[in-house]
Amino acid sequence: MSGIFSRNPTNRLNLITGKVLPMRLPLEPYKIKMVEPIQLLPREERERLLREAGFNVFKIPAAAVFIDLLTDSGTPAMSEHQWAALLQGDEAYAQSRSFFRFQETVRSITGFPHVIPTHQGRAAEHILFTVLVKSGDVVPNNIHFDTTRANVEYLGATALDCVIDDAYDPYREHPFKGNMDVAKLQQAIRTYGRERIPLVMLTITNNSGGGQPVSMENIRQVSRICREYRIPLFFDAARFAENSYFIQQREAGYQNKSIPQIVREMFSYVDGCTMSAKKDALVNIGGFLALRDEGLAQRIKELLVLKEGFPTYGGLSGRDMEAMATGLQEVLQESYLKHRVEQVAYLGGLLQERGLPVLKPFGGHAIYLDARAMVPHIPQSQFPGQAIVVALYREGGIRAVEIGSLMFARRTDSGNWEFPRMELVRLAIPRRVYTVSHLAFVAETLETIRRRSSRLKGFRIRYEPEFLRHFTVELEELA
Ligand SMILES: *Cc1c(COP(=O)(O)O)cnc(C)c1O
C-alpha cells in the first residue's frame, strides 16, 4: 500500500505533506463509534476458498472477505439514532405505534396515502405484479433490475427495457443516463396496446444501467404519457434520495431546491412505488409499497396478509419499521448525500487516474469496470467480468460482482448463446461503511490487476441452476 499517496506525481492526493487535496476528499460526515474487525487472509487461504467456492464469490464466507463491495443492499452502517429507535420498537401484532411512525414518515416524504410494509423490495414487486400483471402483458421500465425482471417473467409477462440508447455506451457522458426513451415507450404502447401494459416503471437511480439518475424532466414526460393512456406509473424507488441529489446537482432549476422538495416533486408525478429499504432507507432489511389508489391498496393488502403478514407489519418487526423511519429521514440530509455521491466518485477518480476503464459518468452507488476493455483476450463466452472479480479476491480479498454474461447470457432455442451488450464488474459501495483508505486500497489492487491483466484467464461453467444463475453457479478456470 505504499504507492497511492506518494508514488505518482500526477496524483494530487498527498497525505504525507498534507498539501493540495486532489479530487475533493469525500469527508465523512460522521465518526466511528463501534468497529467491526476485518482481516486480509493469506493468499494461499484465499486461493483455496476460491476453488472451494467454484470461483463464485457469492459462496465465499463473508468473514474471509477483506473489503466487501458485493452490494450496497442491506449493508449500511446504521446511525446511533437508528440503533436507539430499534429499542423503541412496538411489537404489537396489529396497529403498532412503530407502524404509524413509519407510515407517517413515508407519507410525508412521498405524499402517498397508502403505505404497505414488506420484508424487502422483491416482495413488494411480487405482490404488486401479482395484483396487476397477467400472462402476455408487457411491463416497460428504463432497465428492469434483476429481481424485477424475474418477477415480471415469473407471471408470464415481458419485461421491456426502454432506456435511452446512450445508457449502453459505457463512456458517454450524459447527466441523466438513466432516462427512459419516451419514443421507445410510445412505440411499445402502440405495438402492444394499452390493455397489455398494466403499468410502467421507472427505476431511480437506474441500478442495472450503472446507478445512473433519471431527470425530473424525464419523469414528467413519462408521467404525461402514462396519464394520457391511463397507465399507472410506479417508481422502483430503491435509490430515490441519490436520484434527487443528482437532480439538485445537475438539472437546471433545482440548485436551490431542498432534497425533500425535490423528492416530493419526483413522487408527485407517479402513482406509487416499490421500495427496497435496504438501499436508501439505510437499513439491513425491509421494504415497502406506497401508492395513491385506495382500491389497488386494498387488493394488495389482501395478498399481503397471505404472503407477508398483517398490513401493519408485512414481514417486518416493529423495530425494523422504527429503523426504516429514522433511516428515511437521515438519507435526505444533504451532508449525507453529498458524501455518499462524492465517495463513489472518489473511487471512480482514483481508478480513472490509474488507467482503468470505468463507466462514465460515475453512478450513485457503485463504480463499474468495463471488463471487455480490461481483458480483451477473454471472449464473452468465457466470462471476462468474472475473471476480474476472481482477480480482485485473489489479489486483495476484495469482493465485487460480475454484471455481464455470467448474470445475463442466455441459451436461445437453437442452443446458441445470446450475450448481453456490456460486460461489467460492479464495485458497490456500502453506505457509511468504508473509509478513504479502504477505497485507496481497492484502487491500488486494481492497478496491480490491470498491469498483469493479460495473464488473467477465462472460465467455464461446471454447474448452473435454472434461475438467477450467478448466485449459485460453479466455475472452472480455463488453462
Ligand atoms: C435491490 C433492488 C431491488 C430488490 O430489492 P430487495 O430488497 O433486494 O428484494 C429492486 N430494484 C432495485 C433497483 C434494487 O436495487
The ligand as an ORCA input file, in Angstrom:
! r2SCAN-3c Opt
* xyz 0 1
  C     -32.291     -4.150     -4.581
  C     -33.232     -3.756     -5.594
  C     -34.477     -4.374     -5.730
  C     -34.871     -5.593     -4.912
  O     -34.912     -5.314     -3.555
  P     -34.553     -6.392     -2.439
  O     -34.731     -5.626     -1.163
  O     -33.153     -6.832     -2.665
  O     -35.518     -7.507     -2.563
  C     -35.317     -3.912     -6.700
  N     -34.988     -2.891     -7.504
  C     -33.812     -2.261     -7.392
  C     -33.488     -1.123     -8.304
  C     -32.887     -2.674     -6.455
  O     -31.710     -2.060     -6.384
*
